[in-house]
Amino acid sequence: MDYRKKFETILAQYQQQGEPVFVEFRQLVDSVKFTERATHSIHPYTAKLLANIPYFFFNNSYFINPKHKILDPFCGSGTVLLEAKLAGLNSYGSDANPLARLITRVKCNNFDIVKIQSYKEEIQKKLNDNEKEEEISYKNLKSLEFWFEKHIQLQLKSIYNAILHISDIKYREFFLLCFSNCVRKVSNADSRISVPVKINPTRYSETSQHRIKYEKKLEELKVVNVTEKYFDIVNQNIKRVKNKININTSKYVGKVISNDSRNLSNLKDESIDLILTSPPYAGAQKYIRASSLNLYWLGYNNLNDLDKENIGRENYKKDEYKILRKTGIKNADYLLQKIFDINPLRAYIAANYLLEMTDALQESARVLKKNSHLILIASNNMVCGFDFKTQEYLKDILLQLGFSIVCEMVDDIKSYGLMTKRNKTASIITCEHILILKKNG
Ligand SMILES: C[S@@+](CC[C@H](N)C(=O)[O-])C[C@H]1O[C@@H](n2cnc3c(N)ncnc32)[C@H](O)[C@@H]1O
């Protein structure tokens, strides 16, 4: 199906009313079940983009021709890259979180099912041969005991060691991703909260479903067979890979090319035909912390260093936020000064976010062809009780970088990944703005 006509109707409405057009992407693209599509659900990730959105734009002759190359500079778990590949397009991505890059690679790689099955048997054999308990050498996860029962740690370590024997990196990554998927499920972390917070059934009333569910989960963890759980996940993911093979677009690449959207040096100037991205927010999602249990088990030891690459991060030393930095965006600077008077750290987080986003968008502008589109999915959020209009400020940055606005849509995306209560200083995101801009010729 070509969504060109639907977009042209929205565009005409936008041009007539001069205001964002309300749309519902779930209804615009209602014929596809995305959770079951190809490898989309291979691993959970915080603040995943609604796959209906890239689907709408990639199956749309208004924006796309078959030779087009796509970029998502904040690719997260690779929703955009996978949809590009499934639409028969080559795509590139970057992300600061190693877990996100791993998910994207595995999601988009082409696998031979026979090989996966034979590596699976190899792991099973290794685990059977090696039943003796191994000593845990994961000194870095200081709070290991806090998050995992001792017997779970031992089982996880054995599985991890067995996976490391796979010499073909592409296949090893498939099994590592299944392992990462298992880690969080056998931990004491509350599955309803994106950053690890220990399950505490007494937080809920005695008759609440959550309390019953979590009490049951804690009991199960005492005796859980991690290996069995791991192979359940492997089998589910093999099915997903098979689904992807059936769509038959293996000749198109979905490739991770950088770990920082501010440096896309692998891409030449004006080499990309369309950018579609949902960037991070200022202090809204803690991507590295949310992935911390997975990252530890995957061997990433210094999470503080990883966090420093993250745009929108929250950890700054007191010395750093003594002085508020100017962003050059008039409306933002006015608001930031007001926030600074109440909470200097929050103002600094938001100002630095906009400055780093300016660098990232400048790099995106460099690689995008003239007269080509950049589609940005962003939203406002609250900072210290003030409405921080992220989407407006990012639009201002892009206008300064030589873009023009083509169309603006708003989707009241309920149950979207970002719809979680975050903390006292940031609040719930209620709708998403889909901004379509064009790089001037
Ligand atoms: C809203 S999420 C993207 C989600 C993605 N669309 C998906 O469907 O999974 C924003 C992403 O920006 C990433 N990010 C933060 N700072 C970055 C940087 N400097 N370079 C590249 N990615 C970065 C975060 O790690 C996070 O994965």
PDBQT file of the ligand as one rigid body, heavy atoms in Angstrom, charges set to zero:
ROOT
HETATM    1  C1  LIG A 501      13.873   7.778  22.007  1.00  0.00    +0.000 C 
HETATM    2  S1  LIG A 501      15.262   6.716  21.953  1.00  0.00    +0.000 S 
HETATM    3  C2  LIG A 501      15.191   6.043  20.335  1.00  0.00    +0.000 C 
HETATM    4  C3  LIG A 501      14.300   4.841  20.291  1.00  0.00    +0.000 C 
HETATM    5  C4  LIG A 501      14.269   4.150  18.946  1.00  0.00    +0.000 C 
HETATM    6  N1  LIG A 501      13.594   4.947  17.941  1.00  0.00    +0.000 N 
HETATM    7  C5  LIG A 501      13.628   2.782  19.070  1.00  0.00    +0.000 C 
HETATM    8  O1  LIG A 501      12.580   2.554  18.445  1.00  0.00    +0.000 OA
HETATM    9  O2  LIG A 501      14.121   1.949  19.824  1.00  0.00    +0.000 OA
HETATM   10  C6  LIG A 501      16.633   7.805  21.889  1.00  0.00    +0.000 C 
HETATM   11  C7  LIG A 501      17.979   7.125  21.762  1.00  0.00    +0.000 C 
HETATM   12  O3  LIG A 501      18.989   8.119  21.670  1.00  0.00    +0.000 OA
HETATM   13  C8  LIG A 501      20.184   7.528  22.150  1.00  0.00    +0.000 C 
HETATM   14  N2  LIG A 501      21.243   8.547  22.328  1.00  0.00    +0.000 N 
HETATM   15  C9  LIG A 501      21.449   9.390  23.365  1.00  0.00    +0.000 A 
HETATM   16  N3  LIG A 501      22.563  10.124  23.146  1.00  0.00    +0.000 NA
HETATM   17  C10 LIG A 501      23.061   9.760  21.933  1.00  0.00    +0.000 A 
HETATM   18  C11 LIG A 501      24.175  10.153  21.147  1.00  0.00    +0.000 A 
HETATM   19  N4  LIG A 501      25.046  11.073  21.572  1.00  0.00    +0.000 N 
HETATM   20  N5  LIG A 501      24.352   9.564  19.940  1.00  0.00    +0.000 NA
HETATM   21  C12 LIG A 501      23.498   8.606  19.504  1.00  0.00    +0.000 A 
HETATM   22  N6  LIG A 501      22.444   8.184  20.221  1.00  0.00    +0.000 NA
HETATM   23  C13 LIG A 501      22.212   8.734  21.411  1.00  0.00    +0.000 A 
HETATM   24  C14 LIG A 501      19.742   6.790  23.402  1.00  0.00    +0.000 C 
HETATM   25  O4  LIG A 501      20.665   5.797  23.761  1.00  0.00    +0.000 OA
HETATM   26  C15 LIG A 501      18.392   6.225  22.941  1.00  0.00    +0.000 C 
HETATM   27  O5  LIG A 501      18.543   4.895  22.496  1.00  0.00    +0.000 OA
ENDROOT
TORSDOF 0
